[in-house]
């Protein structure tokens, strides 16, 4: 009887290990604003980090301290269209546009071999010289000695201090990749604003639930909100129509509907990455940045805060 019992015990132990490694996605890494620090990525330094060298300067409406340049970028854990890992290329693409606030998706932190166990949040924040906050969507446990835990998730970088943050877990069915929205409250010169970085799921039904959860969180905020992210959905899909009924889709400034995701060679690129504004903000420009540093293109907008310096509650909804 001892051999069968030993076999059963071994199976039970293996099952527990599998369950632990598979379910660590539900364990949260606190999302906190952390000052940038020196790290091991040491590219050639440009002494003028803030110089704008892509496209035009902020339009006339944004001058005088009322404007911000914001970006959303799914960086595919630093891997470009060629399949090569090159996080420095991601950082160079960002720096060329010189945004004030950046929302990133698919950011690895000690995740695995695919990103060489890089601490990508620290590397990017150090290279760009910005404040940042990171929120994990997925956690993995490495069993090799000294490897510890790895994370995969969303990030917000800011030229201005990040005074608070929160990781909002979005509804996800069992077995699907967990999805989150990372909230950062930023002390911009115009007053505090709320910036969201999110990455929605692959199921349309799931995205509808996730959108409604996200909008409920946005409605509870008292400061102007900017929502940035990869929504995995086309502009005329039901979930995007729900978003558009409540927030401004900045991509509508570009009537050509320029795509943001590489599907395959010579195939049309769908637009699935978005910048959304509540009614206290106004977009004055929108650009999709050509680059092969990731399988997504970065999207950039110049926005004006209409309720300049306002620290009182605002209505975030744009309609029923």
HELIX and SHEET records of a PDB file:
HELIX    1   1 UNK A    2  UNK A   23  1                                  22    
HELIX    2   2 UNK A   24  UNK A   26  5                                   3    
HELIX    3   3 UNK A   60  UNK A   62  5                                   3    
HELIX    4   4 UNK A   76  UNK A   78  5                                   3    
HELIX    5   5 UNK A   87  UNK A   97  1                                  11    
HELIX    6   6 UNK A  113  UNK A  115  5                                   3    
HELIX    7   7 UNK A  120  UNK A  128  1                                   9    
HELIX    8   8 UNK A  204  UNK A  219  1                                  16    
HELIX    9   9 UNK A  238  UNK A  244  1                                   7    
HELIX   10  10 UNK A  250  UNK A  253  5                                   4    
SHEET    1   A 6 UNK A 131  UNK A 141  0                                        
SHEET    2   A 6 UNK A 149  UNK A 158 -1                                        
SHEET    3   A 6 UNK A 101  UNK A 109 -1                                        
SHEET    4   A 6 UNK A  67  UNK A  74  1                                        
SHEET    5   A 6 UNK A 298  UNK A 305 -1                                        
SHEET    6   A 6 UNK A 281  UNK A 289 -1                                        
SHEET    1   B 6 UNK A 162  UNK A 170  0                                        
SHEET    2   B 6 UNK A 179  UNK A 188 -1                                        
SHEET    3   B 6 UNK A 191  UNK A 199 -1                                        
SHEET    4   B 6 UNK A 224  UNK A 230  1                                        
SHEET    5   B 6 UNK A 273  UNK A 277 -1                                        
SHEET    6   B 6 UNK A 248  UNK A 249 -1                                        
END                                                                             
